[in-house]
Amino acid sequence: MKLGWTLYGDGSAPPPGASVAPGERLSWGRTVGLGAQHVVAMFGATFVFPVLMGLDPNLAIMMSGLATMLFLLIVGGRVPSYLGSSASFVGASAVIAGAGGGPAVLTGAVCVAGIVLALSGFAVHLLGPRVITAAFPPAVTGAVVLLIGFNLAPVVAENYWPFDQWTGLAVMVFVILATVLLKGFLGRIAILLGLVFGFALSLAADALLGPAAGPDGSAAPRVDLSAVHEAAWVGLPDLHAPQFEASAVLVVLPAVIALIAENAGHVKAVQEMTGDDLDPYMGRAIAADGIATALSSAVGGAPTTTYAENIGVMAATRVYSTAAYWVAAAVAVLVGLCPKFGALVAATPAGVLGGVTVVLYGMIGLLGAKIWVENRVDFGDPVVLVPLAAGLVAGIGGVSLEFGEGFSVEGIALGTIVTLAGYHTLARLSRRGRGADPAAD
């Protein structure tokens, strides 16, 4: 890829109805401003998800910048995108942590998932984008995404909410109102605004009401900033090597289906906005995200994915220039080199996270239902209804299947296997049945 852009007109903003192509740029001053918008758009989710997964937010921010650069190089600058932290692995991280696995086990499993995603991208590049729909039809993809979100409900109820229920309730109400009432860009960063509101509310509650009583009866301040004071302004994030365990890998692999769907949807959305034929680049985009996820997790960072928040910025400005994304990526790398910022993020009170996640996890789950609605999935067809029903209850309910001592498949992994295998098996048997009996058609 040639790191150069053609100046759009005189470098000023495009007139109504016009747009700036990926290979074009505005003046560098305006390009830097657009890059700053992309940073703010991705910022909230990119550091929230690593916190929820028990990973270093500084490292996640820095690796998101490097991942974005890598993505742009692999797609030849044809698919403008920012790669922020993925929410698809949050559920798996809770399961792994509950089984005693630390960040190294999680990132080891995510690294394997990244490699699988990259190989899937290469397959799509060779076989064509239609292979995605054949392997992962909307009925299955929607079920897996819904499963990933709703499987997290116990995490909110047990790990966050009990530490400060009233702060959690206030933050939840704030996020709901902000998402609905705030328009445009502010509405897109409602989660980030909720975190800021909750942080300020927790500080005020500590000053006025004293420490909060935890679920075990002990009292502790809601906000502890001691680590922030001790952290340096400049330094490398906390790097660590991954640790590979088969049981953890099985838990995270279903997220690959969600990431394939996310990346394919991103490419289609950009294609509609720019008018370019990007189908030949869909495999590259999926492979690029897989490579970026594998590299990020190999040093202890968070998994990555293309961000809808940044599509919103492009849709609002009609500027699709990849130059703005290079600026955003460079800023993210610089922010990641500030340990004090990471310590501040890590100090987010558990009650605040409870209020944010009760909305966020539900929204992740309902994205699966959105896939069903948009693709008009027919639940009157037992080929769809039966395996999805079984898979969702098995996954959300935490059903476990034991395979000898110390190894089991449960939760998201089991639900995905039941859904995917059940759907394709019944679909094949149904087609054979129709072939044997013409009247069935």
Secondary structure as UniProt FT lines:
FT   STRAND          6..7
FT   TURN            9..10
FT   TURN            16..17
FT   TURN            22..23
FT   STRAND          24..25
FT   HELIX           28..53
FT   HELIX           57..74
FT   TURN            75..77
FT   STRAND          83..85
FT   TURN            88..89
FT   HELIX           90..98
FT   TURN            99..100
FT   HELIX           103..127
FT   HELIX           130..135
FT   HELIX           138..150
FT   TURN            151..152
FT   HELIX           153..155
FT   HELIX           156..160
FT   HELIX           161..163
FT   HELIX           165..181
FT   HELIX           184..188
FT   HELIX           190..209
FT   STRAND          212..213
FT   TURN            215..216
FT   STRAND          219..220
FT   HELIX           226..230
FT   HELIX           246..252
FT   HELIX           254..274
FT   HELIX           279..281
FT   HELIX           282..298
FT   TURN            299..300
FT   STRAND          304..306
FT   HELIX           308..317
FT   HELIX           322..336
FT   HELIX           339..346
FT   HELIX           350..374
FT   TURN            375..376
FT   TURN            379..380
FT   HELIX           382..396
FT   TURN            397..398
FT   STRAND          400..402
FT   TURN            405..406
FT   STRAND          408..410
FT   HELIX           411..436
FT   HELIX           438..440
//
